[in-house]
Amino acid sequence: WLLTDVRGHLPDLRFHLINDLGQPVTGASYRGKAVLLYFGYTHCPDVCPTTLAHLTVVLQNLGPLAQHVRVLFVSVDPKRDTPALLHAYTSAFGPHIIGLTGTPDAIARVAKRYRVAYSYGKPDASGNYVVNHSAAIFIFDARGRARLLATESNSVAQLTHDLHLLLTEPKA
């Protein structure tokens, strides 16, 4: 592996949230697919759109294997990120990227489960604010087991390499 192997160090994929179509979903809803879990928000000016653009390239690089992958973009800004806004935002990056939201408590539980930190900046005169957040990508296999961790220092090539390995490894 070129990314960080987290087997046995992070919990399996488990959550109860709302998808960008307004439907309740759980981690089990994505069994059978490799999942890339990423926390961010639609008003993010830099790291979120850059990361999602990189993940779009990774999916393109995977070719037909991409059909076995879902990117779950969990909003840490449920106040502004409605399902409709998340759907419009994630759809711009491709069909395999799904926005997730929920109550502030539900988001906090999922973030805590994966040790994701986030905090809200002070609103400006217009009420706009930034959300400072961790930028790791948590990668789960088709059974929902935590397998790999990617950070902003990992390249598209490294992500593509390891996802290809994950998707083509023999089923145990």
Contacts in CASP RR format, 6 or more apart in sequence:
PFRMAT RR
TARGET T0000
AUTHOR 0000-0000-0000
METHOD contacts of the structure
MODEL  1
WLLTDVRGHLPDLRFHLINDLGQPVTGASYRGKAVLLYFGYTHCPDVCPT
TLAHLTVVLQNLGPLAQHVRVLFVSVDPKRDTPALLHAYTSAFGPHIIGL
TGTPDAIARVAKRYRVAYSYGKPDASGNYVVNHSAAIFIFDARGRARLLA
TESNSVAQLTHDLHLLLTEPKA
1 148 0 8 1.000
1 162 0 8 1.000
1 165 0 8 1.000
2 154 0 8 1.000
2 158 0 8 1.000
2 161 0 8 1.000
2 162 0 8 1.000
3 139 0 8 1.000
3 148 0 8 1.000
3 149 0 8 1.000
3 150 0 8 1.000
3 154 0 8 1.000
3 158 0 8 1.000
3 159 0 8 1.000
3 162 0 8 1.000
4 148 0 8 1.000
4 149 0 8 1.000
4 150 0 8 1.000
4 151 0 8 1.000
5 147 0 8 1.000
5 148 0 8 1.000
6 138 0 8 1.000
6 146 0 8 1.000
6 147 0 8 1.000
6 148 0 8 1.000
6 149 0 8 1.000
7 145 0 8 1.000
7 146 0 8 1.000
7 147 0 8 1.000
8 146 0 8 1.000
9 146 0 8 1.000
10 114 0 8 1.000
10 115 0 8 1.000
10 138 0 8 1.000
10 146 0 8 1.000
10 149 0 8 1.000
11 113 0 8 1.000
11 114 0 8 1.000
11 146 0 8 1.000
12 140 0 8 1.000
12 144 0 8 1.000
12 145 0 8 1.000
12 146 0 8 1.000
13 27 0 8 1.000
13 30 0 8 1.000
13 35 0 8 1.000
13 37 0 8 1.000
13 140 0 8 1.000
13 144 0 8 1.000
13 145 0 8 1.000
13 146 0 8 1.000
14 26 0 8 1.000
14 27 0 8 1.000
14 113 0 8 1.000
15 26 0 8 1.000
15 27 0 8 1.000
15 74 0 8 1.000
15 100 0 8 1.000
15 106 0 8 1.000
15 109 0 8 1.000
15 110 0 8 1.000
15 113 0 8 1.000
16 24 0 8 1.000
16 25 0 8 1.000
16 26 0 8 1.000
16 106 0 8 1.000
17 24 0 8 1.000
17 25 0 8 1.000
17 26 0 8 1.000
17 74 0 8 1.000
17 100 0 8 1.000
17 101 0 8 1.000
17 102 0 8 1.000
17 106 0 8 1.000
17 107 0 8 1.000
17 110 0 8 1.000
18 24 0 8 1.000
18 25 0 8 1.000
18 83 0 8 1.000
18 100 0 8 1.000
18 101 0 8 1.000
18 102 0 8 1.000
19 25 0 8 1.000
19 83 0 8 1.000
19 98 0 8 1.000
19 99 0 8 1.000
19 100 0 8 1.000
20 83 0 8 1.000
20 84 0 8 1.000
20 86 0 8 1.000
20 87 0 8 1.000
20 90 0 8 1.000
20 98 0 8 1.000
20 99 0 8 1.000
20 100 0 8 1.000
20 101 0 8 1.000
21 83 0 8 1.000
21 87 0 8 1.000
22 83 0 8 1.000
25 100 0 8 1.000
27 35 0 8 1.000
27 144 0 8 1.000
30 70 0 8 1.000
30 72 0 8 1.000
30 144 0 8 1.000
31 142 0 8 1.000
31 143 0 8 1.000
31 144 0 8 1.000
32 68 0 8 1.000
32 142 0 8 1.000
32 143 0 8 1.000
33 68 0 8 1.000
33 69 0 8 1.000
33 70 0 8 1.000
33 142 0 8 1.000
34 68 0 8 1.000
34 69 0 8 1.000
34 70 0 8 1.000
34 139 0 8 1.000
34 140 0 8 1.000
34 141 0 8 1.000
34 142 0 8 1.000
34 163 0 8 1.000
34 166 0 8 1.000
34 167 0 8 1.000
35 69 0 8 1.000
35 70 0 8 1.000
35 71 0 8 1.000
35 72 0 8 1.000
35 139 0 8 1.000
35 140 0 8 1.000
35 144 0 8 1.000
36 55 0 8 1.000
36 69 0 8 1.000
36 70 0 8 1.000
36 71 0 8 1.000
36 72 0 8 1.000
36 137 0 8 1.000
36 138 0 8 1.000
36 139 0 8 1.000
36 140 0 8 1.000
36 150 0 8 1.000
37 72 0 8 1.000
37 74 0 8 1.000
37 114 0 8 1.000
37 137 0 8 1.000
37 138 0 8 1.000
37 139 0 8 1.000
37 140 0 8 1.000
38 51 0 8 1.000
38 52 0 8 1.000
38 55 0 8 1.000
38 71 0 8 1.000
38 72 0 8 1.000
38 73 0 8 1.000
38 74 0 8 1.000
38 135 0 8 1.000
38 136 0 8 1.000
38 137 0 8 1.000
38 138 0 8 1.000
39 73 0 8 1.000
39 74 0 8 1.000
39 75 0 8 1.000
39 76 0 8 1.000
39 111 0 8 1.000
39 114 0 8 1.000
39 116 0 8 1.000
39 118 0 8 1.000
39 133 0 8 1.000
39 134 0 8 1.000
40 48 0 8 1.000
40 73 0 8 1.000
40 74 0 8 1.000
40 75 0 8 1.000
40 76 0 8 1.000
40 77 0 8 1.000
40 118 0 8 1.000
40 131 0 8 1.000
40 133 0 8 1.000
41 48 0 8 1.000
41 75 0 8 1.000
41 76 0 8 1.000
41 77 0 8 1.000
41 80 0 8 1.000
41 81 0 8 1.000
41 131 0 8 1.000
41 133 0 8 1.000
42 48 0 8 1.000
42 75 0 8 1.000
42 77 0 8 1.000
42 80 0 8 1.000
42 81 0 8 1.000
42 85 0 8 1.000
42 86 0 8 1.000
42 89 0 8 1.000
43 77 0 8 1.000
43 80 0 8 1.000
43 81 0 8 1.000
43 128 0 8 1.000
43 130 0 8 1.000
43 131 0 8 1.000
44 130 0 8 1.000
44 131 0 8 1.000
44 133 0 8 1.000
45 130 0 8 1.000
47 135 0 8 1.000
47 152 0 8 1.000
48 73 0 8 1.000
51 135 0 8 1.000
51 137 0 8 1.000
51 152 0 8 1.000
52 71 0 8 1.000
52 73 0 8 1.000
52 90 0 8 1.000
52 93 0 8 1.000
52 97 0 8 1.000
53 93 0 8 1.000
54 156 0 8 1.000
54 159 0 8 1.000
55 71 0 8 1.000
55 93 0 8 1.000
55 97 0 8 1.000
55 137 0 8 1.000
55 159 0 8 1.000
56 93 0 8 1.000
56 94 0 8 1.000
56 97 0 8 1.000
57 156 0 8 1.000
58 156 0 8 1.000
58 159 0 8 1.000
58 160 0 8 1.000
58 163 0 8 1.000
59 66 0 8 1.000
59 69 0 8 1.000
59 71 0 8 1.000
59 94 0 8 1.000
59 96 0 8 1.000
60 66 0 8 1.000
61 156 0 8 1.000
61 160 0 8 1.000
62 69 0 8 1.000
62 160 0 8 1.000
62 163 0 8 1.000
62 164 0 8 1.000
62 167 0 8 1.000
65 163 0 8 1.000
65 164 0 8 1.000
65 167 0 8 1.000
65 168 0 8 1.000
66 96 0 8 1.000
67 96 0 8 1.000
68 142 0 8 1.000
68 167 0 8 1.000
69 96 0 8 1.000
69 163 0 8 1.000
69 167 0 8 1.000
70 96 0 8 1.000
70 97 0 8 1.000
70 98 0 8 1.000
71 93 0 8 1.000
71 96 0 8 1.000
71 97 0 8 1.000
71 98 0 8 1.000
72 98 0 8 1.000
72 99 0 8 1.000
72 100 0 8 1.000
73 86 0 8 1.000
73 89 0 8 1.000
73 90 0 8 1.000
73 97 0 8 1.000
73 98 0 8 1.000
73 99 0 8 1.000
73 100 0 8 1.000
74 99 0 8 1.000
74 100 0 8 1.000
74 101 0 8 1.000
74 107 0 8 1.000
74 110 0 8 1.000
74 111 0 8 1.000
75 81 0 8 1.000
75 86 0 8 1.000
75 99 0 8 1.000
75 100 0 8 1.000
75 101 0 8 1.000
75 102 0 8 1.000
75 107 0 8 1.000
76 107 0 8 1.000
76 111 0 8 1.000
76 116 0 8 1.000
76 118 0 8 1.000
76 131 0 8 1.000
76 133 0 8 1.000
77 120 0 8 1.000
77 131 0 8 1.000
78 101 0 8 1.000
78 102 0 8 1.000
78 103 0 8 1.000
78 104 0 8 1.000
78 107 0 8 1.000
79 104 0 8 1.000
81 89 0 8 1.000
81 101 0 8 1.000
82 101 0 8 1.000
83 99 0 8 1.000
83 101 0 8 1.000
86 99 0 8 1.000
86 100 0 8 1.000
86 101 0 8 1.000
87 99 0 8 1.000
89 99 0 8 1.000
90 97 0 8 1.000
90 98 0 8 1.000
90 99 0 8 1.000
91 97 0 8 1.000
101 107 0 8 1.000
110 116 0 8 1.000
111 117 0 8 1.000
111 118 0 8 1.000
114 138 0 8 1.000
115 134 0 8 1.000
116 133 0 8 1.000
116 134 0 8 1.000
116 136 0 8 1.000
117 132 0 8 1.000
117 133 0 8 1.000
117 134 0 8 1.000
118 131 0 8 1.000
118 132 0 8 1.000
118 133 0 8 1.000
118 134 0 8 1.000
119 131 0 8 1.000
119 132 0 8 1.000
119 133 0 8 1.000
120 129 0 8 1.000
120 130 0 8 1.000
120 131 0 8 1.000
120 132 0 8 1.000
121 129 0 8 1.000
121 130 0 8 1.000
121 131 0 8 1.000
121 132 0 8 1.000
122 129 0 8 1.000
123 129 0 8 1.000
135 151 0 8 1.000
135 152 0 8 1.000
136 149 0 8 1.000
136 150 0 8 1.000
136 151 0 8 1.000
137 149 0 8 1.000
137 150 0 8 1.000
137 151 0 8 1.000
137 159 0 8 1.000
138 146 0 8 1.000
138 148 0 8 1.000
138 149 0 8 1.000
139 146 0 8 1.000
139 147 0 8 1.000
139 148 0 8 1.000
139 149 0 8 1.000
139 150 0 8 1.000
139 162 0 8 1.000
139 163 0 8 1.000
139 166 0 8 1.000
140 146 0 8 1.000
140 147 0 8 1.000
141 147 0 8 1.000
141 166 0 8 1.000
147 166 0 8 1.000
148 162 0 8 1.000
148 166 0 8 1.000
150 158 0 8 1.000
150 159 0 8 1.000
150 162 0 8 1.000
END
